[in-house]
């Protein structure tokens, strides 16, 4: 990609920002600072250490525009097809914009607030308090780009002591008329001693090329419990940058699950910061990919305070010419004594053309800690294949059983039976 094309596209982004700024919600000064940071840094490419195995700059040389026009109207029937749990509360973000007509809020449980983030940041004091407090725009150019240019998304608030078992599903659906970029922004606040379940799902309708630059901020209050799922099942023309920044308070539990089951290019940034003692977080990820898919998972778990625990398990099944990257970082700060932090990444290669890059990292500045990391990449176990075939199971069936068993260690962590069954079916369709 030549320098002229890069500058031209960056300039078009910044020109669109200037045109759109008067109509965008929130703090214009914050947006302008973020835009200046993006202008300075530009779009990452392989020369950046954190992007050495993927090239967003090359992806964005394509003719992506900024229209949110829909190829056709999205109907309630479409949304019903994307609903993953029967009795869930459904929110729809269509082409990056909150859709009130597709997100009926008539029967919300007491203590749960859901609204368009564009309205919440202006009129809701809790949203104002938490918005843009966790995802700093100078952490990454795509965070800066979203901070500068986001036009819609959702605000979810679960009040103190409210404990609900009803999942909230945020459906991000892309249905563009022409190749376009959208930048949805979500804020989820789970207050003290509250309990909630949120499923973020990603879908596409039609063949039009899309690029989503999604940013979700999460606050898990003291003594709260939050299960957070990301289910990525977009089509073969979908490109996505997905950043999740979570702040975890004391005596709270945050479980996050990332299943990349579609899309041609997916970068997941998952960052967790412990801010008070006795926080706990579990990170699970699974990416069965094939054809020419590219999936890049970057995680950061920052133990900034003592007595916190994190456990991370990511697994990949990589076939044909697909490429996967896992880069996990654990920081244990000088004051974070009594930290327990564990990280594992395992991958199976099903093709000689498949590629895996894995880099688990620990940076420990405290003495009294228990930390470990490990990684493995290989082919299906030949001894296990022989064992199964010796007992009359055909070669392909034996291979499928072993792959399924490998994936199930992550799938079994899903607590919702309907969602677990859906993921199993998607995996079967990918690996058949």
ZAFI-91034 format. One line per 3 residues: number of its first residue (from 0); for each residue x, y, z of C-alpha. Coordinates in steps of 0.001 Angstrom, whole numbers. Layout:
NUM> X,Y,Z ~ ...;
This chain:
0> 0,0,0 ~ 1497,3336,-1009 ~ 1776,6342,1247;
3> -578,8446,-883 ~ -3444,5979,-441 ~ -2864,5835,3305;
6> -2897,9617,3667 ~ -5938,9920,1449 ~ -7980,7511,3527;
9> -6889,9012,6830 ~ -7712,12448,5485 ~ -11157,11258,4428;
12> -11779,9955,7961 ~ -10720,13259,9485 ~ -12730,15260,6953;
15> -15805,13213,7824 ~ -15133,13897,11496 ~ -15090,17657,10919;
18> -18345,17489,8953 ~ -20060,15300,11544 ~ -18833,16904,14784;
21> -21721,19402,15183 ~ -24252,16550,15112 ~ -22378,14120,17383;
24> -23312,13626,21036 ~ -21237,14348,24110 ~ -18071,16304,24769;
27> -16841,17930,21562 ~ -13493,18768,23172 ~ -12878,15113,24047;
30> -13773,14120,20507 ~ -11380,16660,19041 ~ -8518,15494,21293;
33> -9157,11921,20175 ~ -9208,12969,16525 ~ -5877,14770,16942;
36> -4363,11634,18479 ~ -5640,9534,15570 ~ -4296,12098,13104;
39> -872,11876,14760 ~ -682,8068,14977 ~ -2558,7027,11834;
42> -3844,3559,11020 ~ -1696,725,12440 ~ 199,-1614,10131;
45> 2676,-4467,10528 ~ 5420,-2100,11652 ~ 3541,-1674,14939;
48> 4556,-4291,17492 ~ 960,-4903,18604 ~ -168,-5327,14983;
51> 2803,-7237,13561 ~ 707,-10198,12351 ~ -2172,-8237,10817;
54> -2426,-5103,8707 ~ -5487,-2899,9317 ~ -3950,-248,7083;
57> -4162,-2620,4118 ~ -7763,-3531,4955 ~ -8784,104,5116;
60> -7272,978,1759 ~ -10546,-330,355 ~ -13221,2159,-532;
63> -15122,2231,2757 ~ -17550,5106,3158 ~ -19455,6518,6103;
66> -23094,6033,5162 ~ -25452,4211,7503 ~ -28087,3604,4808;
69> -29532,110,4989 ~ -29606,-2202,1996 ~ -33176,-2991,3048;
72> -35240,-2472,6154 ~ -34437,-4820,9016 ~ -37581,-6531,10231;
75> -38552,-8043,13587 ~ -38383,-11414,11785 ~ -34704,-10773,10987;
78> -34016,-9941,14616 ~ -35861,-13009,15821 ~ -33502,-15104,13696;
81> -30545,-13537,15503 ~ -31990,-13983,18986 ~ -29868,-16515,20871;
84> -31827,-16966,24107 ~ -35616,-17153,23999 ~ -36463,-15055,27042;
87> -33759,-12422,26637 ~ -34110,-8635,26439 ~ -33104,-7610,22908;
90> -31344,-4409,21867 ~ -30516,-3761,18210 ~ -27616,-1667,16924;
93> -28191,-1376,13170 ~ -25229,-150,11141 ~ -23715,1274,14320;
96> -26857,3174,15395 ~ -29263,2307,18223 ~ -32606,1229,16759;
99> -35495,2213,19027 ~ -38085,568,16788 ~ -36308,-2798,16979;
102> -35462,-2505,20698 ~ -38753,-2491,22627 ~ -38155,-1487,26248;
105> -41697,-1844,27599 ~ -41111,-4624,30127 ~ -37687,-4042,31631;
108> -37143,-5476,35105 ~ -37088,-2924,37906 ~ -33630,-1473,38361;
111> -32440,-1989,34771 ~ -32054,1018,32463 ~ -31366,631,28747;
114> -31179,3542,26334 ~ -29518,5015,23304 ~ -26042,6036,24420;
117> -26373,9277,22491 ~ -29249,10271,24791 ~ -27746,8798,27975;
120> -24460,10693,27745 ~ -26405,13949,27561 ~ -29154,13331,30126;
123> -28201,10421,32444 ~ -25890,11283,35347 ~ -24626,7705,35711;
126> -23747,7511,32028 ~ -21967,10869,32267 ~ -19988,9590,35264;
129> -18708,6454,33519 ~ -18528,7347,29816 ~ -14969,7431,28401;
132> -13493,6852,31869 ~ -12069,3373,31199 ~ -11147,3244,27511;
135> -8545,5972,27062 ~ -8305,7312,23530 ~ -4510,7432,23642;
138> -4296,3674,24261 ~ -4837,2759,20603 ~ -5681,4604,17354;
141> -8910,2628,16956 ~ -10043,3630,20448 ~ -9248,7218,19461;
144> -11169,6850,16207 ~ -14226,5495,18007 ~ -14039,8186,20694;
147> -13898,10860,18014 ~ -16533,9532,15643 ~ -18993,7193,17384;
150> -22574,8129,16555 ~ -24562,5488,18423 ~ -24664,2447,20644;
153> -26307,1456,23907 ~ -26112,2305,27598 ~ -27006,-509,30021;
156> -27291,176,33745 ~ -28005,-2418,36414 ~ -28773,-696,39704;
159> -27323,-1544,43109 ~ -28520,-4881,44545 ~ -30498,-5765,41384;
162> -29849,-9370,40445 ~ -31343,-10614,37199 ~ -30987,-13943,35414;
165> -32604,-12571,32241 ~ -29918,-12121,29571 ~ -29643,-8819,27738;
168> -28659,-9403,24111 ~ -27110,-6549,22147 ~ -27433,-7469,18466;
171> -25012,-5596,16212 ~ -26343,-6100,12689 ~ -24659,-4740,9553;
174> -26891,-4197,6556 ~ -25141,-1509,4554 ~ -26167,-279,1124;
177> -22551,454,185 ~ -19190,-563,1775 ~ -19049,1401,5008;
180> -17426,1907,8406 ~ -19511,2075,11579 ~ -18285,2872,15092;
183> -20759,1701,17752 ~ -20025,2594,21373 ~ -21474,714,24350;
186> -21351,1403,28087 ~ -22360,-1275,30612 ~ -22514,-377,34306;
189> -23214,-3129,36855 ~ -23497,-1495,40249 ~ -22572,-2752,43722;
192> -23964,-6200,44641 ~ -25780,-6425,41297 ~ -25808,-9395,38953;
195> -26294,-9378,35178 ~ -25775,-11272,31907 ~ -25058,-9506,28607;
198> -24611,-11158,25210 ~ -23106,-9052,22428 ~ -23687,-10704,19058;
201> -22501,-9631,15623 ~ -24372,-10413,12402 ~ -24493,-9293,8776;
204> -27283,-9218,6221 ~ -26292,-9260,2564 ~ -22961,-9274,728;
207> -21806,-5671,1244 ~ -18371,-5187,2779 ~ -18444,-3738,6307;
210> -15922,-2530,8852 ~ -17045,-2234,12476 ~ -14854,-420,14975;
213> -16687,-1367,18173 ~ -15824,-137,21652 ~ -17480,-1379,24854;
216> -16711,-4,28311 ~ -17641,-2107,31343 ~ -17808,-1203,35022;
219> -18258,-4074,37498 ~ -19038,-2579,40906 ~ -18044,-3922,44331;
222> -19437,-7362,45145 ~ -21089,-7548,41703 ~ -21238,-10467,39283;
225> -21259,-10022,35528 ~ -21245,-12662,32761 ~ -20356,-11089,29418;
228> -20496,-12968,26112 ~ -19279,-11854,22680 ~ -20554,-14050,19818;
231> -19067,-13064,16455 ~ -20862,-14756,13557 ~ -20561,-12188,10805;
234> -20372,-13001,7098 ~ -17363,-13396,4847 ~ -17287,-9677,3919;
237> -17148,-8471,7527 ~ -14100,-6800,9066 ~ -14076,-5909,12741;
240> -11985,-4151,15365 ~ -13544,-4938,18735 ~ -12230,-3351,21932;
243> -13545,-4151,25399 ~ -12251,-2230,28403 ~ -13418,-3459,31820;
246> -12896,-1990,35288 ~ -13326,-4602,38043 ~ -13919,-3500,41643;
249> -13401,-5332,44933 ~ -15017,-8686,45720 ~ -16581,-8767,42255;
252> -16598,-11482,39594 ~ -16313,-10753,35868 ~ -16576,-13627,33391;
255> -15987,-12875,29728 ~ -16419,-15256,26788 ~ -15314,-14510,23206;
258> -16418,-16855,20414 ~ -15204,-15889,16946 ~ -17347,-17996,14624;
261> -17430,-15830,11486 ~ -16053,-12771,9725 ~ -13051,-12515,7423;
264> -10911,-10239,9652 ~ -11387,-9897,13405 ~ -9206,-8163,15955;
267> -10333,-8487,19586 ~ -8763,-6259,22223 ~ -9828,-7326,25717;
270> -8429,-5238,28567 ~ -9241,-5785,32239 ~ -8088,-3574,35102;
273> -8475,-4562,38752 ~ -9061,-1407,40786 ~ -9830,-2838,44251;
276> -8794,-5862,46313 ~ -10302,-9318,45907 ~ -11544,-8906,42345;
279> -11791,-11983,40130 ~ -11942,-12375,36348 ~ -12150,-15356,34003;
282> -11432,-14953,30291 ~ -12480,-17640,27821 ~ -11985,-17579,24066;
285> -12550,-19958,21155 ~ -11837,-19378,17473 ~ -12515,-22259,15044;
288> -11597,-20665,11709 ~ -11136,-21772,8124 ~ -10736,-20548,4525;
291> -8737,-17290,4685 ~ -10067,-15949,7970 ~ -7817,-13800,10143;
294> -8413,-13648,13901 ~ -6171,-11680,16262 ~ -6862,-11844,20011;
297> -5012,-9415,22270 ~ -5687,-9498,25993 ~ -4329,-7406,28840;
300> -5077,-8225,32478 ~ -3709,-5534,34771 ~ -3359,-6498,38436;
303> -2942,-3021,39875 ~ -4047,-3932,43422 ~ -3428,-6879,45810;
306> -5375,-10098,46320 ~ -6950,-10414,42878 ~ -7298,-13495,40698;
309> -7443,-13953,36915 ~ -7649,-17086,34821 ~ -7463,-17110,31029;
312> -8111,-19936,28544 ~ -8095,-19354,24779 ~ -8267,-22115,22176;
315> -8048,-22129,18405 ~ -8829,-24638,15661 ~ -7234,-23331,12468;
318> -7879,-24858,9041 ~ -7015,-24256,5374 ~ -5294,-20840,4913;
321> -6671,-19246,8050 ~ -4419,-17292,10414 ~ -4771,-16830,14172;
324> -2846,-14746,16686 ~ -3003,-14773,20460 ~ -1075,-12172,22438;
327> -1899,-12190,26135 ~ -263,-9888,28672 ~ -534,-10068,32442;
330> 793,-7165,34489 ~ 1364,-7538,38235 ~ 2127,-4103,39652;
333> 4525,-3526,42607 ~ 1694,-3216,45146 ~ -267,-6210,43840;
336> 892,-8818,46368 ~ -1081,-12078,46736 ~ -1959,-12054,43025;
339> -3030,-15279,41321 ~ -2864,-15043,37526 ~ -2941,-17879,35021;
342> -2984,-17899,31236 ~ -3217,-20714,28679 ~ -3422,-20692,24890;
345> -3744,-23925,22900 ~ -4182,-24384,19161 ~ -4786,-27212,16700;
348> -3621,-26847,13098 ~ -5716,-28802,10595 ~ -3797,-27748,7486;
351> -200,-27240,6441 ~ -1228,-23794,5172 ~ -2774,-22675,8461;
354> -851,-20212,10659 ~ -790,-19566,14394 ~ 1215,-16913,16226;
357> 1054,-17060,20008 ~ 2782,-14926,22613 ~ 1725,-15199,26271;
360> 3503,-12654,28468 ~ 3985,-11974,32175 ~ 5352,-8769,33683;
363> 5658,-9224,37441 ~ 6822,-6484,39795 ~ 5654,-8051,43083;
366> 7154,-10910,45113 ~ 4286,-12791,46751 ~ 2370,-14006,43706;
369> 1320,-17187,41888 ~ 1467,-16704,38136 ~ 1890,-18960,35132;
372> 1419,-18978,31398 ~ 1636,-21644,28744 ~ 1016,-22263,25074;
375> 925,-25186,22677 ~ 286,-25540,18946 ~ 146,-28806,17051;
378> -1888,-31192,14970 ~ -4549,-33657,16070 ~ -3002,-36193,18445;
381> -1991,-39238,16401 ~ -2002,-41584,19385 ~ -5547,-40614,20238;
384> -6540,-41041,16578 ~ -5046,-44546,16560 ~ -6829,-45418,19817;
387> -10230,-44395,18456 ~ -9713,-46052,15079 ~ -8616,-49268,16791;
390> -12041,-49336,18399 ~ -13865,-49176,15082 ~ -14350,-45432,14708;
393> -13648,-44128,11189 ~ -10803,-41697,10604 ~ -12957,-38639,9924;
396> -15278,-39398,12839 ~ -12310,-39893,15154 ~ -10813,-36602,14046;
399> -14125,-34802,14581 ~ -14482,-36289,18067 ~ -11030,-35116,19097;
402> -11591,-31605,17747 ~ -14946,-31427,19480 ~ -13393,-32541,22788;
405> -10678,-29909,22377 ~ -13239,-27133,21833 ~ -15625,-28288,24540;
408> -13274,-27246,27334 ~ -14198,-23670,26457 ~ -17801,-24247,25318;
411> -18608,-26021,28586 ~ -17897,-22792,30454 ~ -21014,-21232,28885;
414> -23712,-21266,31562 ~ -26763,-20758,29318 ~ -27902,-24015,27718;
417> -29549,-22392,24681 ~ -26428,-20384,23977 ~ -24189,-23409,24458;
420> -26277,-25421,21976 ~ -26121,-22609,19436 ~ -22318,-22380,19702;
423> -22004,-26166,19320 ~ -24046,-26067,16105 ~ -21981,-23218,14698;
426> -18765,-25073,15450 ~ -20110,-28193,13745 ~ -20989,-26166,10621;
429> -17509,-24613,10518 ~ -15566,-27848,11014 ~ -17713,-30246,8969;
